[in-house]
């Protein structure tokens, strides 16, 4: 299991799920590095009720695992029997998560994230363009992993460095654009005297 996959203790998922039965949304503190830069250590995230059929690609969801609760981005949705399963990935991870998430394990969708000192700043959690970039990156990496077995080993050993560098640079580019937009918004809010 990669580090920072489990962002919360196991009781968190149940507490948030129970709270969402009575309320429309619940605010919780985020921890971990798996979703950097979209979600960063110390942020407050707003988890809202969302039925599985309303979850779309690029949404950030909270879901249950046996060992805890995880907050990751949806990079794929598959039909499985009578229901659906979600393919997820942490924005800061190289590969998609190994487990598919059944819709019964869904706790809710992250609708906003902010630092306590900047409560009015939404850090683009709802940005479809940024989310779509991460979905494209995840599916490209998954496709390359599937094609890898058809390439002879000597060529594969050379290509892995180029592919690794491409995915690393692509991820860093998305991170830079994301943080650039965030800081431009933050600067605009400060200049307008919002805080």
Backbone torsions as a table, in degrees:
resi	resn	phi	psi	omega
1	UNK	NA	128.5	-179.3
2	UNK	-66.6	152.2	178.2
3	UNK	-63.5	150.5	176.9
4	UNK	69.0	13.1	175.6
5	UNK	-70.3	-43.5	-179.9
6	UNK	-90.4	107.1	-175.3
7	UNK	-90.9	-16.2	-174.5
8	UNK	-140.0	154.8	172.9
9	UNK	-66.8	160.7	-175.0
10	UNK	-57.1	-33.9	-176.9
11	UNK	-68.8	-22.8	-178.2
12	UNK	-58.0	-46.3	-177.5
13	UNK	-59.6	-44.4	-179.6
14	UNK	-67.6	-40.4	178.8
15	UNK	-63.5	-45.0	-179.8
16	UNK	-65.5	-43.3	180.0
17	UNK	-61.3	-42.5	178.3
18	UNK	-65.5	-40.7	178.8
19	UNK	-64.9	-36.4	-179.5
20	UNK	-69.7	-18.3	174.8
21	UNK	-68.4	-31.3	-178.3
22	UNK	-98.2	-23.4	-176.2
23	UNK	-126.0	164.1	179.3
24	UNK	-79.2	-32.1	-178.1
25	UNK	-150.2	154.3	-179.8
26	UNK	-131.1	136.6	177.9
27	UNK	-98.3	128.7	177.9
28	UNK	-134.8	157.5	177.7
29	UNK	-82.8	138.3	179.4
30	UNK	-96.9	142.3	173.1
31	UNK	-140.0	154.3	179.4
32	UNK	113.6	170.0	-178.4
33	UNK	-119.2	2.9	-174.6
34	UNK	-67.4	-22.3	-177.2
35	UNK	-111.9	16.2	176.5
36	UNK	-63.0	136.7	5.5
37	UNK	-95.9	-4.0	-176.6
38	UNK	-58.4	-46.2	177.9
39	UNK	-123.5	131.2	-177.6
40	UNK	-125.6	157.1	-179.2
41	UNK	-49.7	131.4	177.2
42	UNK	91.7	-5.5	178.6
43	UNK	-74.5	154.6	169.5
44	UNK	-97.0	130.9	177.1
45	UNK	-116.0	145.7	178.1
46	UNK	-104.2	113.9	179.7
47	UNK	-100.8	122.2	-178.2
48	UNK	-111.2	157.5	174.7
49	UNK	-62.5	135.9	177.2
50	UNK	-154.2	116.7	175.8
51	UNK	-66.2	151.2	-176.3
52	UNK	-54.0	-35.1	-178.0
53	UNK	-70.6	-14.2	178.5
54	UNK	-92.1	-7.9	179.5
55	UNK	-76.5	131.7	-178.9
56	UNK	-119.0	166.5	173.8
57	UNK	-56.7	143.4	178.6
58	UNK	80.9	-7.9	174.6
59	UNK	-66.5	148.5	173.3
60	UNK	-100.1	125.2	-175.8
61	UNK	-122.1	157.7	168.8
62	UNK	-107.0	132.8	179.0
63	UNK	-141.1	161.3	-178.8
64	UNK	-86.2	144.3	165.5
65	UNK	-131.7	164.7	-178.2
66	UNK	-58.4	-33.4	-176.0
67	UNK	-97.3	-2.5	179.9
68	UNK	162.2	-163.6	178.6
69	UNK	-111.0	143.4	-176.8
70	UNK	-125.8	143.6	174.2
71	UNK	-119.3	108.1	-179.3
72	UNK	-139.6	169.8	-179.5
73	UNK	-90.5	141.7	176.3
74	UNK	-80.7	119.4	179.3
75	UNK	-113.2	-2.2	177.4
76	UNK	-165.6	149.5	176.3
77	UNK	-131.7	126.6	-177.5
78	UNK	-123.7	151.3	172.9
79	UNK	-83.8	134.8	178.6
80	UNK	-141.8	104.6	-176.7
81	UNK	64.9	-127.2	179.0
82	UNK	-88.2	-7.7	-176.1
83	UNK	-122.0	-160.3	-179.8
84	UNK	-127.9	157.7	172.3
85	UNK	-126.8	150.9	-178.9
86	UNK	-106.6	134.1	172.5
87	UNK	-96.6	125.8	-173.9
88	UNK	-123.7	164.1	178.6
89	UNK	-158.3	138.5	169.8
90	UNK	-75.9	135.2	-177.7
91	UNK	-56.3	-29.8	-176.1
92	UNK	-93.0	-0.9	178.9
93	UNK	-92.0	153.1	-178.7
94	UNK	-77.0	-33.4	-173.3
95	UNK	-126.5	163.7	176.7
96	UNK	-68.0	158.1	179.0
97	UNK	-66.2	145.2	-174.6
98	UNK	-72.3	-25.9	-178.4
99	UNK	-99.4	139.5	170.0
100	UNK	-84.4	143.6	-174.9
101	UNK	-100.1	113.0	176.9
102	UNK	-66.4	150.6	-176.3
103	UNK	-61.4	-22.8	177.3
104	UNK	-67.9	-20.3	179.7
105	UNK	-90.6	-3.4	178.8
106	UNK	-68.2	130.1	176.2
107	UNK	-97.6	-48.0	-179.8
108	UNK	179.6	179.0	-179.7
109	UNK	-108.8	138.8	176.5
110	UNK	-79.5	118.4	-176.2
111	UNK	-103.0	-17.6	179.8
112	UNK	-160.3	157.2	176.0
113	UNK	-149.7	141.3	-178.1
114	UNK	-161.9	161.1	172.1
115	UNK	-88.0	147.9	-178.4
116	UNK	-56.4	-37.1	-177.6
117	UNK	-75.4	-14.5	179.8
118	UNK	-128.6	63.0	-170.9
119	UNK	-63.5	-20.7	-177.9
120	UNK	-92.2	-4.3	-176.5
121	UNK	-91.8	116.6	173.6
122	UNK	-94.0	122.0	-173.5
123	UNK	-89.5	48.9	171.0
124	UNK	64.0	24.8	176.5
125	UNK	-59.5	-32.8	-178.8
126	UNK	-89.1	2.3	-178.1
127	UNK	-67.5	113.3	-179.3
128	UNK	-69.2	-34.1	-177.9
129	UNK	-66.6	-45.8	179.3
130	UNK	-65.9	-44.2	178.4
131	UNK	-60.4	-41.8	179.4
132	UNK	-63.8	-35.4	177.6
133	UNK	-61.3	-43.0	178.4
134	UNK	-67.6	-35.5	177.6
135	UNK	-64.7	-44.7	178.6
136	UNK	-60.8	-45.8	-179.8
137	UNK	-60.1	-45.5	-179.4
138	UNK	-62.8	-42.5	-178.3
139	UNK	-72.7	-32.1	173.6
140	UNK	-63.8	-46.3	179.9
141	UNK	-62.1	-40.9	178.8
142	UNK	-64.6	-41.6	178.4
143	UNK	-63.8	-41.2	178.3
144	UNK	-63.6	-40.1	178.6
145	UNK	-62.6	-36.8	178.9
146	UNK	-70.1	-38.0	-178.7
147	UNK	-75.8	-20.0	-174.6
148	UNK	-55.4	-37.1	-176.0
149	UNK	-69.8	-16.0	-179.7
150	UNK	-90.5	-5.5	-177.4
151	UNK	-99.3	131.8	178.8
152	UNK	-56.4	147.3	-173.7
153	UNK	-55.5	-45.3	-178.8
154	UNK	-62.2	-39.8	178.8
155	UNK	-69.8	-39.4	179.8
156	UNK	-60.8	-39.1	-179.5
157	UNK	-64.1	-33.1	177.6
158	UNK	-77.8	-44.3	-176.2
159	UNK	-66.9	-27.5	-176.4
160	UNK	-61.6	-31.2	178.9
161	UNK	-70.0	-40.9	178.2
162	UNK	-67.0	-43.8	179.9
163	UNK	-65.1	-43.4	178.7
164	UNK	-61.1	-42.9	178.7
165	UNK	-65.1	-40.5	179.1
166	UNK	-60.8	-49.6	-177.8
167	UNK	-66.8	-36.4	177.5
168	UNK	-63.2	-48.1	-178.8
169	UNK	-67.0	-39.0	178.1
170	UNK	-62.1	-43.8	178.6
171	UNK	-64.0	-42.9	179.3
172	UNK	-64.6	-36.8	177.7
173	UNK	-62.8	-46.7	178.4
174	UNK	-60.7	-44.3	178.9
175	UNK	-58.6	-44.2	-177.2
176	UNK	-65.1	-43.0	177.9
177	UNK	-62.5	-45.4	-179.3
178	UNK	-57.9	-50.9	-177.5
179	UNK	-70.3	-31.9	176.2
180	UNK	-61.6	-47.2	178.9
181	UNK	-63.0	-41.6	179.3
182	UNK	-59.6	-47.4	-177.1
183	UNK	-70.9	-32.1	175.0
184	UNK	-63.9	-44.0	177.4
185	UNK	-62.6	-43.7	-179.1
186	UNK	-62.2	-44.1	178.8
187	UNK	-62.1	-42.5	177.7
188	UNK	-60.2	-40.6	178.9
189	UNK	-66.7	-38.5	-179.8
190	UNK	-69.3	-40.0	179.4
191	UNK	-67.0	-32.6	179.9
192	UNK	-79.8	-5.3	177.5
193	UNK	82.2	18.9	-180.0
194	UNK	-65.3	-30.4	174.0
195	UNK	-160.5	NA	NA
